[in-house]
Amino acid sequence: MNLDFAARIRNLPPYLFVELDRKKQEALSKGVDVIDLGIGDPDLPTPDFVVERMAEAVRKPSNHRYPSSEGSLEFRSSAANWCKKRFGLELDPKAQVCCVIGSKEAIAHFPLAFVEEETVVLVPTPGYPVYHIGTLFCGGDTFYMPLLEENNFLPDLNAIPADVAEKARIMWLNYPNNPTAACATKEFFSQVVDFAKEYNIIVCHDAAYSEMTYDGYIAPSFLETPGAMDIGIEFHSLSKTYNMTGWRIGFAVGNPDLVAALKKVKSNVDSGQFEAVQEAAIAALDSDQSFVDKMRDIYTARRDVLVDGLNRLGIKAQKPRATFYVWFKVPDGDTSASFCARLLEEAGIVCTPGNGFGEPGEGYARMALTVDEKRLGEVLERLGNCL
Ligand SMILES: *Cc1c(COP(=O)(O)O)cnc(C)c1O
């Protein structure tokens, strides 16, 4: 059979981690004790009280039928209450909240409502790959907004040409940011609102890391910004906050027309998340959030071990105020790829080359704080021997 792939598949960007993955498999097959700091997947389990709620919910026959695609009203109310407590947002759970099957699903599907050929989508780079892929799958054109260290990894809105802004329908933002760990200021969010209103652009804010914050930092919702509710939709995820990556649940909130647009797409593509999973998610959202505090303490301790150690070894890294990533410049003389290859070959450590997230990430690498302090100690010892 002759497989003639559609352009959206033919045009997929090359997967930059192929070579690294191959080397990792090779090391594993040789019996190397590989320490993987590559992927952003929490190593610790979902809290017991969430698992217990799931165990009860899974037995209820009422949960065995098709869920509604937008999520149960109970789930949406719980998400709205969580946003009220956390950000002071007043959201109508019926019109301004949609349950999603993990935020990745919604990030990939939302553009179907607004993007077609010749539509421009503004996408941060380095960044989460799904913003560009979602655009590509709709036949739209990505305009990359570089996130540069000299701008604190915030896009320079003045660098977006007016003719591009005119054609743009969507701007993606993600703060706290993966992979740079940067945080947005409220002033920046205000500038985004002004820009979006001037050019009639929808702002999609990916808030996957809003709760993974340290040293007393509290990340704002984009929707707290005056005027943001007129043009914005925000994607929240339970994955990182409650160690629930495998459960596939999150929610989108914001402008009622934008939420309705997402619901329209989703109701034609999926039939919602299992209601038992929604019940378990309600347990997490309604809880006193002390679990999240515990996780913050754990990641803070890991971060301090890793960053202090890297600095002692002459790798200048800063302590992130949010996310569970350490984003740092590779040593002089290395590229992102050569540094990560060397670490894997000589020290059995997997870390992610920054250019894999986009060209301005060249010269950087990312380590995830998803192994315990003892293993991080081992990372530093091995690094000391190989640098
Ligand atoms: C992990 C991650 C997500 C996806 O989370 P899910 O809700 O598990 O799909 C979205 N955006 C960014 C930037 C992420 O790192």
The ligand as a MOL file (V3000), in Angstrom:
LIG
                    3D

  0  0  0     0  0            999 V3000
M  V30 BEGIN CTAB
M  V30 COUNTS 15 15 0 0 0
M  V30 BEGIN ATOM
M  V30 1 C 2.8550 19.0720 31.0280 0
M  V30 2 C 2.4180 20.2240 30.2220 0
M  V30 3 C 1.1080 20.3200 29.7260 0
M  V30 4 C 0.1600 19.1660 29.6000 0
M  V30 5 O -0.3860 18.6870 30.6500 0
M  V30 6 P -1.5850 17.6430 30.5700 0
M  V30 7 O -2.6720 18.3250 31.3100 0
M  V30 8 O -1.0390 16.4330 31.2500 0
M  V30 9 O -1.9550 17.3740 29.1540 0
M  V30 10 C 0.7170 21.4810 29.0950 0
M  V30 11 N 1.5620 22.4890 28.9250 0
M  V30 12 C 2.8290 22.4270 29.3550 0
M  V30 13 C 3.7130 23.5880 29.1230 0
M  V30 14 C 3.3060 21.2880 29.9940 0
M  V30 15 O 4.5770 21.2270 30.3680 0
M  V30 END ATOM
M  V30 BEGIN BOND
M  V30 1 1 1 2
M  V30 2 1 2 3
M  V30 3 2 2 14
M  V30 4 1 3 4
M  V30 5 2 3 10
M  V30 6 1 4 5
M  V30 7 1 5 6
M  V30 8 2 6 7
M  V30 9 1 6 8
M  V30 10 1 6 9
M  V30 11 1 10 11
M  V30 12 2 11 12
M  V30 13 1 12 13
M  V30 14 1 12 14
M  V30 15 1 14 15
M  V30 END BOND
M  V30 END CTAB
M  END
